[in-house]
Amino acid sequence: MGLRLEGKVVLVTGAGARRGIGRAIALGMAREGARIAAADIDPGLVEETAAAILAGGGQAVAIRADVALAADVRGMVEGTVAAFGRLDVLVNNAGIAPIKPFLDLEEATWDRTFDVNAKGVYLCSQAAARQMIRQGTGGRIINVSSISEIVSGRGLTHYSATKGAVRNLTRGMASELGKHGIAVNAIGPGTIETDILNYLPQADQDRLRGQNLHQTPLGRLGRPEDIVGAAIFLASDEAAYVSGITLFVDGGQLCGAG
Ligand SMILES: NC(=O)c1ccc[n+]([C@@H]2O[C@H](COP(=O)([O-])OP(=O)(O)OC[C@H]3O[C@@H](n4cnc5c(N)ncnc54)[C@H](O)[C@@H]3O)[C@@H](O)[C@H]2O)c1
């Protein structure tokens, strides 16, 4: 069997973090033959991601962009097309999860969480879809949502509200963009061991890492690599007729403890 994403140009946002889901997806898709535009608000980290892909024999370019800023997002899509001539797949992965009990939540935290997690998906998807429509070859948009699109957690009310928005952005965009051959889906990770967990108080991190054996049916926290197969599937020809879904990758977490 050939490489599953041979020749595809994939733009991954939030692809910088060393232990992050975005970097794992970028590296995994590059191994399947995709050319990767790796974008992140942190220019140093995303250069490392691109360097790791190049070191593995793949093709990659690093782009600094804040997904919450329309001008950055336009530059990010233009940079991708300048590097590789086209855009086939957008992975909306950039996200933040500041923890705040609802009664203490300040407006600034609410606004920034929505700007990055929800407005970022709108801005990036619109810019990418316009490029895909200009090309006339269809495309894929993959939103990294969360199990938090349907359940919440302590201090995560605003975060889960953004992921609820991503759930319905996914369905709305799938509905409107289908006629252009663009399929839009989401991945809903459960708790994954990345630096995003550092937002949690230490006691909660210890509780999650220590007790998760009892909280997740498959008996462990997720790893960034656990998300890669779902992303490759949704970007591949095998998913040609899949649109508007959230594919949960959570070790059964949404089913509750066994
Ligand atoms: N780790 C989990 O438990 C978990 C669970 C469900 C969903 N998710 C989602 O997965 C995605 C990736 O999370 P992660 O755990 O890898 O987090 P992470 O913190 O390890 O990585 C997030 C990356 O996004 C970048 N970023 C942040 N704000 C940005 C912005 N405005 N513009 C561009 N880049 C920006 C960061 O620099 C970082 O490289 C997020 O959307 C998150 O909500 C994570």
The ligand as a Tripos MOL2 file, in Angstrom:
@<TRIPOS>MOLECULE
LIG
   44    48     1     0     0
SMALL
NO_CHARGES

@<TRIPOS>ATOM
      1 N1         -4.3360   17.3730   26.1590 N.am      1 LIG1
      2 C1         -5.6110   17.0960   26.3800 C.2       1 LIG1
      3 O1         -5.9780   16.4730   27.3960 O.2       1 LIG1
      4 C2         -6.6510   17.5110   25.3750 C.ar      1 LIG1
      5 C3         -7.9080   16.9000   25.4550 C.ar      1 LIG1
      6 C4         -8.8960   17.2560   24.5470 C.ar      1 LIG1
      7 C5         -8.6350   18.1990   23.5870 C.ar      1 LIG1
      8 N2         -7.4160   18.7950   23.5170 N.ar      1 LIG1
      9 C6         -7.2090   19.8120   22.4810 C.3       1 LIG1
     10 O2         -6.0980   19.4680   21.6870 O.3       1 LIG1
     11 C7         -5.5170   20.6470   21.1430 C.3       1 LIG1
     12 C8         -4.0110   20.6260   21.3750 C.3       1 LIG1
     13 O3         -3.7920   20.5870   22.7790 O.3       1 LIG1
     14 P1         -2.4590   20.0320   23.4770 P.3       1 LIG1
     15 O4         -2.9100   19.2140   24.6230 O.co2     1 LIG1
     16 O5         -1.5530   19.4510   22.4740 O.co2     1 LIG1
     17 O6         -1.9110   21.4070   24.0560 O.3       1 LIG1
     18 P2         -0.4520   22.0520   24.1290 P.3       1 LIG1
     19 O7         -0.5790   23.1720   25.0920 O.co2     1 LIG1
     20 O8          0.5540   21.0060   24.3400 O.co2     1 LIG1
     21 O9         -0.2720   22.6290   22.6430 O.3       1 LIG1
     22 C9         -1.0520   23.7010   22.1490 C.3       1 LIG1
     23 C10        -0.2630   24.4320   21.0930 C.3       1 LIG1
     24 O10        -1.0850   25.5120   20.6050 O.3       1 LIG1
     25 C11        -0.2810   26.6690   20.5290 C.3       1 LIG1
     26 N3         -1.1420   27.8510   20.6330 N.ar      1 LIG1
     27 C12        -1.7550   28.3420   21.7290 C.ar      1 LIG1
     28 N4         -2.4290   29.4490   21.4200 N.ar      1 LIG1
     29 C13        -2.2380   29.6650   20.0910 C.ar      1 LIG1
     30 C14        -2.6880   30.6550   19.1970 C.ar      1 LIG1
     31 N5         -3.4590   31.6730   19.5950 N.pl3     1 LIG1
     32 N6         -2.3070   30.5620   17.8920 N.ar      1 LIG1
     33 C15        -1.5100   29.5600   17.4700 C.ar      1 LIG1
     34 N7         -1.0490   28.5860   18.2790 N.ar      1 LIG1
     35 C16        -1.4130   28.6410   19.5770 C.ar      1 LIG1
     36 C17         0.7080   26.5610   21.6830 C.3       1 LIG1
     37 O11         1.8530   27.3790   21.4950 O.3       1 LIG1
     38 C18         1.0300   25.0710   21.6460 C.3       1 LIG1
     39 O12         2.0930   24.7780   20.7750 O.3       1 LIG1
     40 C19        -6.2440   21.8210   21.8110 C.3       1 LIG1
     41 O13        -7.2300   22.3250   20.9160 O.3       1 LIG1
     42 C20        -6.8880   21.1870   23.0190 C.3       1 LIG1
     43 O14        -8.0590   21.8880   23.4280 O.3       1 LIG1
     44 C21        -6.4080   18.4650   24.3860 C.ar      1 LIG1
@<TRIPOS>BOND
     1     1     2 1
     2     2     3 2
     3     2     4 1
     4     4     5 ar
     5     4    44 ar
     6     5     6 ar
     7     6     7 ar
     8     7     8 ar
     9     8     9 1
    10     8    44 ar
    11     9    10 1
    12     9    42 1
    13    10    11 1
    14    11    12 1
    15    11    40 1
    16    12    13 1
    17    13    14 1
    18    14    15 2
    19    14    16 1
    20    14    17 1
    21    17    18 1
    22    18    19 2
    23    18    20 1
    24    18    21 1
    25    21    22 1
    26    22    23 1
    27    23    24 1
    28    23    38 1
    29    24    25 1
    30    25    26 1
    31    25    36 1
    32    26    27 ar
    33    26    35 ar
    34    27    28 ar
    35    28    29 ar
    36    29    30 ar
    37    29    35 ar
    38    30    31 1
    39    30    32 ar
    40    32    33 ar
    41    33    34 ar
    42    34    35 ar
    43    36    37 1
    44    36    38 1
    45    38    39 1
    46    40    41 1
    47    40    42 1
    48    42    43 1
@<TRIPOS>SUBSTRUCTURE
     1 LIG1         1 GROUP 0 **** ****
